[in-house]
Amino acid sequence: MNLSAAAKPPRVTSIDALRGFVMFTMIYVNDLDEDISPAWMKHFHGPNGMTFVDLVFPAFLFIVGMAIPVTFSRRLAAGDSPLKLLGHVLVRTASLLMIGIMMVNSESTPSARLMGISADAWTAMMFTSALLAFCSIGDGQGASRIVTRVLRIAGTAGIVALALVYRSRRGGHILTLSPLHLHVSWYGILGLIGWAYLVSALVYLVFREHRTAIAACCVLLLGLYAADKGGEFDHAWLSKFLSVGEMLGAHPSIATAGVLLGTILLTPETESAASRTRFTILFALAFAAGAILVYPLWGISKNAATPSWCLWSMSITAILWLVFYYLADVLHLKFLTRPWEIAGRNVLLAYLLSEMMESVLNLIHLGDWYDRLAEPNLAHAASRSIGCAVVLLCFTALLNRVGFRLKL
């Protein structure tokens, strides 16, 4: 059943809270010293298996999908046309791809000798430019609107300039104008999120709250993975630019599953907590059964984005959302969920700040000091990483409070 255009859905606290919890976990595991951490506290290294760390990225994809029905229905109710929403989707996707491409190239160790600036300086300026290019200052009216535009122009110009000046240790470029060439590598984490967002958003724009059709799309997207592994796209033009099975199949299937679950927040037949609980449990059981059935074909692997890994991620994240739904939206235990809710309102800002932190610490000669905080044992390393996540999320909340946000 389609949402009435007159009905404007409220913001769902549980989605924000879960998003904040996942971002906290992401910052924590990214900061944790792998040399000290036990195997279960880092990405699974091997052809077949997963740890809770391997659940963080797909959980974020799932939440991206869950937010789409609520956000899009709100904009449609406010009078935005589907065509305008499509334009928003394309711009947001391009923005995520652009930041992702810059980030993944920064991981290739920019050459200070070839660029004339240190790798840390280039990386810090790149993140600063990205923050400015997508910032929103104040209420977006009057003087704050002008300031926002000026900062966005400066940030965009900075990204282009840094892309042109970039050289890897092997002399590789990000962007060349003659001939025109853009080195995308694997697009980075934000790029993968961008592709998944694009596909899942298109699914929702076409099918809205028709859950059977959305579920069928999840199956078809996983079918793309199977076809890709079977060699069906080996000679396809699109395969020159991305991995069809993973970037357009497996990862988007997780986000589309999030869209599927997100629709229960909109339809009249799933208004009650009991109906939402029943649907979510059946949802989780169905995807868990699918994960078990396809496991013998490709196993479980985050790096290979296997269907079993996707399906387990969908199932587990759905149950995790149900926990937050009861805490935040049913029982209204704000003392438990409010911090996560605040943290989840601008996670892109928190993520970029966390990725920028290492280069900034090195530039101000605190990198070695920060590394020593994780010595000599796991307790020290975990305490440092928890502290890092808390400080960054609090700093993000402070920036939001004073009017600095990121808006793609």
VOBAMAR-35619 format. One record per residue (C-alpha): x, y, z; chain. Coordinates in steps of 0.05 Angstrom, whole numbers, padded with zeros to 5 digits. Example, Ala and Ser with C-alpha at 12.3 -4.5 7.8 and 13.67 -1.06 7.14 Angstrom:
<selums>
> X,Y,Z,unit
> 00246,-00090,00156,A;
> 00273,-00021,00143,A;
</selums>
This chain:
<selums>
> X,Y,Z,unit
> 00000,00000,00000,A;
> 00028,00068,-00020,A;
> 00038,00122,00030,A;
> -00012,00178,00025,A;
> 00019,00242,-00001,A;
> -00013,00279,00056,A;
> 00021,00237,00109,A;
> 00090,00261,00129,A;
> 00126,00206,00168,A;
> 00163,00227,00230,A;
> 00237,00217,00239,A;
> 00251,00146,00264,A;
> 00295,00149,00325,A;
> 00316,00076,00321,A;
> 00348,00085,00252,A;
> 00389,00145,00277,A;
> 00408,00107,00340,A;
> 00429,00044,00302,A;
> 00468,00087,00252,A;
> 00505,00121,00309,A;
> 00520,00054,00342,A;
> 00547,00025,00277,A;
> 00590,00087,00264,A;
> 00618,00082,00335,A;
> 00636,00010,00321,A;
> 00666,00028,00254,A;
> 00712,00082,00283,A;
> 00731,00034,00340,A;
> 00751,-00024,00295,A;
> 00786,00021,00245,A;
> 00828,00051,00300,A;
> 00844,-00014,00337,A;
> 00915,-00038,00331,A;
> 00911,-00103,00291,A;
> 00979,-00127,00316,A;
> 00952,-00130,00387,A;
> 00880,-00150,00373,A;
> 00857,-00223,00376,A;
> 00830,-00254,00312,A;
> 00757,-00244,00332,A;
> 00767,-00169,00338,A;
> 00791,-00157,00266,A;
> 00770,-00175,00196,A;
> 00770,-00249,00182,A;
> 00834,-00267,00145,A;
> 00820,-00328,00103,A;
> 00775,-00353,00047,A;
> 00715,-00373,00089,A;
> 00690,-00339,00153,A;
> 00670,-00274,00185,A;
> 00675,-00237,00251,A;
> 00633,-00181,00280,A;
> 00681,-00133,00247,A;
> 00659,-00160,00179,A;
> 00588,-00140,00197,A;
> 00602,-00066,00206,A;
> 00605,-00046,00132,A;
> 00543,-00086,00111,A;
> 00505,-00061,00172,A;
> 00518,00010,00148,A;
> 00495,-00009,00078,A;
> 00431,-00038,00108,A;
> 00418,00026,00147,A;
> 00429,00068,00085,A;
> 00373,00027,00053,A;
> 00327,00030,00114,A;
> 00330,00106,00113,A;
> 00310,00112,00040,A;
> 00235,00097,00046,A;
> 00227,00144,00106,A;
> 00269,00201,00075,A;
> 00240,00195,00005,A;
> 00168,00189,00028,A;
> 00178,00252,00070,A;
> 00204,00290,00010,A;
> 00149,00264,-00035,A;
> 00098,00286,00017,A;
> 00130,00355,00018,A;
> 00118,00361,-00057,A;
> 00183,00338,-00089,A;
> 00173,00301,-00154,A;
> 00203,00233,-00168,A;
> 00246,00266,-00222,A;
> 00274,00315,-00171,A;
> 00289,00257,-00124,A;
> 00325,00221,-00180,A;
> 00368,00282,-00191,A;
> 00384,00283,-00116,A;
> 00403,00209,-00119,A;
> 00450,00220,-00178,A;
> 00484,00280,-00146,A;
> 00492,00244,-00080,A;
> 00520,00182,-00114,A;
> 00570,00223,-00154,A;
> 00591,00259,-00089,A;
> 00603,00193,-00052,A;
> 00642,00166,-00112,A;
> 00685,00228,-00116,A;
> 00704,00226,-00042,A;
> 00715,00151,-00045,A;
> 00762,00157,-00104,A;
> 00803,00210,-00069,A;
> 00806,00169,-00006,A;
> 00827,00103,-00039,A;
> 00883,00139,-00076,A;
> 00907,00170,-00011,A;
> 00918,00099,00014,A;
> 00968,00087,-00042,A;
> 01018,00132,-00006,A;
> 01023,00198,-00044,A;
> 01095,00214,-00063,A;
> 01124,00275,-00028,A;
> 01182,00275,-00077,A;
> 01137,00279,-00139,A;
> 01084,00325,-00110,A;
> 01127,00373,-00070,A;
> 01084,00364,-00008,A;
> 01083,00308,00043,A;
> 01033,00251,00039,A;
> 01003,00273,00106,A;
> 00995,00345,00082,A;
> 00961,00322,00017,A;
> 00915,00275,00055,A;
> 00896,00328,00107,A;
> 00881,00379,00053,A;
> 00841,00328,00014,A;
> 00796,00313,00074,A;
> 00790,00387,00090,A;
> 00769,00402,00019,A;
> 00718,00346,00021,A;
> 00689,00374,00086,A;
> 00683,00443,00056,A;
> 00656,00419,-00011,A;
> 00595,00387,00022,A;
> 00586,00431,00083,A;
> 00523,00467,00104,A;
> 00529,00526,00150,A;
> 00474,00550,00196,A;
> 00402,00550,00172,A;
> 00420,00557,00099,A;
> 00388,00626,00094,A;
> 00416,00695,00083,A;
> 00489,00703,00101,A;
> 00497,00631,00121,A;
> 00475,00610,00051,A;
> 00528,00655,00020,A;
> 00581,00628,00066,A;
> 00560,00557,00050,A;
> 00566,00570,-00025,A;
> 00635,00602,-00018,A;
> 00661,00545,00024,A;
> 00633,00493,-00024,A;
> 00665,00526,-00084,A;
> 00732,00530,-00047,A;
> 00726,00457,-00026,A;
> 00709,00433,-00096,A;
> 00766,00473,-00125,A;
> 00812,00443,-00073,A;
> 00791,00372,-00091,A;
> 00803,00384,-00165,A;
> 00871,00416,-00152,A;
> 00893,00360,-00106,A;
> 00870,00308,-00156,A;
> 00912,00341,-00210,A;
> 00974,00348,-00167,A;
> 00970,00277,-00139,A;
> 01026,00228,-00155,A;
> 01035,00159,-00125,A;
> 01104,00131,-00111,A;
> 01100,00098,-00179,A;
> 01081,00162,-00213,A;
> 01007,00146,-00219,A;
> 00955,00200,-00226,A;
> 00884,00209,-00200,A;
> 00862,00258,-00254,A;
> 00894,00280,-00319,A;
> 00864,00329,-00369,A;
> 00903,00311,-00431,A;
> 00884,00257,-00443,A;
> 00824,00259,-00396,A;
> 00832,00202,-00347,A;
> 00806,00187,-00277,A;
> 00838,00131,-00236,A;
> 00782,00101,-00195,A;
> 00815,00038,-00167,A;
> 00760,00002,-00126,A;
> 00724,00068,-00109,A;
> 00737,00062,-00034,A;
> 00687,00048,00020,A;
> 00646,00111,00006,A;
> 00646,00093,-00068,A;
> 00618,00024,-00053,A;
> 00565,00057,-00010,A;
> 00550,00104,-00068,A;
> 00537,00048,-00117,A;
> 00494,00011,-00067,A;
> 00455,00074,-00051,A;
> 00443,00087,-00125,A;
> 00415,00018,-00139,A;
> 00372,00013,-00076,A;
> 00345,00084,-00085,A;
> 00324,00068,-00156,A;
> 00289,00005,-00132,A;
> 00249,00046,-00082,A;
> 00232,00100,-00133,A;
> 00204,00047,-00179,A;
> 00168,00002,-00130,A;
> 00155,00046,-00069,A;
> 00122,00004,-00014,A;
> 00110,-00058,-00057,A;
> 00149,-00106,-00014,A;
> 00142,-00168,-00058,A;
> 00175,-00131,-00116,A;
> 00231,-00104,-00071,A;
> 00244,-00174,-00044,A;
> 00248,-00199,-00116,A;
> 00299,-00145,-00130,A;
> 00343,-00170,-00073,A;
> 00342,-00239,-00105,A;
> 00358,-00211,-00174,A;
> 00416,-00170,-00147,A;
> 00446,-00232,-00114,A;
> 00434,-00266,-00181,A;
> 00481,-00214,-00212,A;
> 00535,-00239,-00166,A;
> 00524,-00311,-00188,A;
> 00524,-00290,-00261,A;
> 00588,-00250,-00252,A;
> 00623,-00309,-00218,A;
> 00600,-00352,-00276,A;
> 00636,-00307,-00325,A;
> 00574,-00274,-00356,A;
> 00604,-00204,-00350,A;
> 00676,-00220,-00366,A;
> 00673,-00183,-00433,A;
> 00620,-00132,-00415,A;
> 00636,-00058,-00424,A;
> 00614,-00042,-00354,A;
> 00664,-00092,-00324,A;
> 00720,-00045,-00346,A;
> 00698,00005,-00293,A;
> 00671,-00037,-00236,A;
> 00658,-00106,-00209,A;
> 00586,-00119,-00231,A;
> 00574,-00177,-00184,A;
> 00598,-00141,-00122,A;
> 00586,-00067,-00134,A;
> 00520,-00072,-00171,A;
> 00497,-00139,-00143,A;
> 00519,-00162,-00074,A;
> 00528,-00095,-00038,A;
> 00465,-00064,-00066,A;
> 00426,-00126,-00046,A;
> 00442,-00110,00027,A;
> 00419,-00038,00019,A;
> 00356,-00061,-00018,A;
> 00341,-00109,00038,A;
> 00344,-00049,00084,A;
> 00294,-00014,00038,A;
> 00249,-00074,00045,A;
> 00250,-00072,00121,A;
> 00245,00004,00121,A;
> 00177,00001,00085,A;
> 00144,-00027,00148,A;
> 00153,00042,00179,A;
> 00106,00071,00127,A;
> 00048,00024,00113,A;
> -00016,00022,00154,A;
> -00016,-00054,00162,A;
> 00051,-00050,00198,A;
> 00037,00009,00244,A;
> 00037,-00031,00309,A;
> 00098,-00054,00347,A;
> 00072,-00125,00344,A;
> 00065,-00126,00268,A;
> 00134,-00095,00259,A;
> 00164,-00146,00307,A;
> 00131,-00204,00271,A;
> 00154,-00179,00203,A;
> 00225,-00166,00226,A;
> 00233,-00235,00258,A;
> 00206,-00270,00196,A;
> 00251,-00226,00153,A;
> 00312,-00246,00194,A;
> 00294,-00320,00194,A;
> 00282,-00320,00118,A;
> 00349,-00287,00102,A;
> 00385,-00332,00152,A;
> 00355,-00393,00117,A;
> 00378,-00365,00051,A;
> 00448,-00355,00079,A;
> 00451,-00428,00100,A;
> 00425,-00452,00033,A;
> 00475,-00415,-00010,A;
> 00534,-00425,00036,A;
> 00561,-00487,00000,A;
> 00566,-00448,-00066,A;
> 00613,-00392,-00047,A;
> 00623,-00395,00029,A;
> 00625,-00333,00073,A;
> 00673,-00277,00055,A;
> 00668,-00201,00064,A;
> 00725,-00189,00014,A;
> 00691,-00232,-00039,A;
> 00622,-00204,-00020,A;
> 00592,-00274,-00023,A;
> 00515,-00282,-00020,A;
> 00519,-00319,00046,A;
> 00557,-00262,00078,A;
> 00505,-00213,00049,A;
> 00446,-00253,00075,A;
> 00475,-00264,00145,A;
> 00489,-00189,00148,A;
> 00417,-00173,00129,A;
> 00390,-00221,00181,A;
> 00434,-00199,00238,A;
> 00426,-00124,00224,A;
> 00350,-00131,00222,A;
> 00350,-00162,00292,A;
> 00398,-00108,00316,A;
> 00350,-00055,00290,A;
> 00292,-00089,00325,A;
> 00329,-00082,00391,A;
> 00340,-00008,00379,A;
> 00267,-00001,00356,A;
> 00242,-00027,00423,A;
> 00291,00014,00463,A;
> 00281,00079,00425,A;
> 00212,00079,00393,A;
> 00171,00032,00438,A;
> 00199,00038,00508,A;
> 00228,00108,00496,A;
> 00289,00095,00539,A;
> 00323,00159,00518,A;
> 00379,00153,00570,A;
> 00402,00092,00531,A;
> 00388,00113,00459,A;
> 00396,00189,00459,A;
> 00473,00189,00454,A;
> 00470,00140,00395,A;
> 00414,00180,00363,A;
> 00455,00245,00366,A;
> 00516,00208,00339,A;
> 00476,00180,00281,A;
> 00452,00246,00253,A;
> 00515,00264,00214,A;
> 00557,00201,00208,A;
> 00592,00222,00144,A;
> 00624,00280,00181,A;
> 00646,00233,00237,A;
> 00674,00183,00187,A;
> 00714,00234,00148,A;
> 00742,00264,00212,A;
> 00763,00195,00235,A;
> 00798,00180,00170,A;
> 00832,00248,00171,A;
> 00857,00242,00242,A;
> 00920,00202,00228,A;
> 00949,00252,00178,A;
> 00932,00310,00224,A;
> 00966,00277,00283,A;
> 01028,00264,00241,A;
> 01030,00336,00217,A;
> 01029,00363,00289,A;
> 01080,00310,00310,A;
> 01033,00271,00355,A;
> 01028,00208,00313,A;
> 01081,00170,00352,A;
> 01049,00191,00418,A;
> 00981,00166,00394,A;
> 01012,00099,00372,A;
> 01043,00090,00440,A;
> 00975,00096,00474,A;
> 00958,00028,00446,A;
> 01018,-00005,00479,A;
> 01032,-00053,00510,A;
> 00968,-00095,00511,A;
> 00897,-00103,00486,A;
> 00867,-00065,00544,A;
> 00907,-00003,00526,A;
> 00891,-00011,00452,A;
> 00816,-00020,00464,A;
> 00814,00039,00513,A;
> 00848,00084,00462,A;
> 00800,00063,00406,A;
> 00738,00071,00450,A;
> 00763,00140,00471,A;
> 00777,00158,00398,A;
> 00706,00139,00377,A;
> 00675,00177,00435,A;
> 00716,00240,00424,A;
> 00703,00241,00349,A;
> 00628,00230,00357,A;
> 00624,00284,00410,A;
> 00663,00332,00367,A;
> 00616,00317,00309,A;
> 00556,00331,00353,A;
> 00589,00396,00375,A;
> 00600,00417,00302,A;
> 00527,00401,00287,A;
> 00504,00442,00346,A;
> 00543,00504,00323,A;
> 00514,00495,00253,A;
> 00567,00458,00213,A;
> 00539,00397,00177,A;
> 00553,00356,00115,A;
> 00498,00353,00063,A;
> 00507,00313,-00001,A;
</selums>
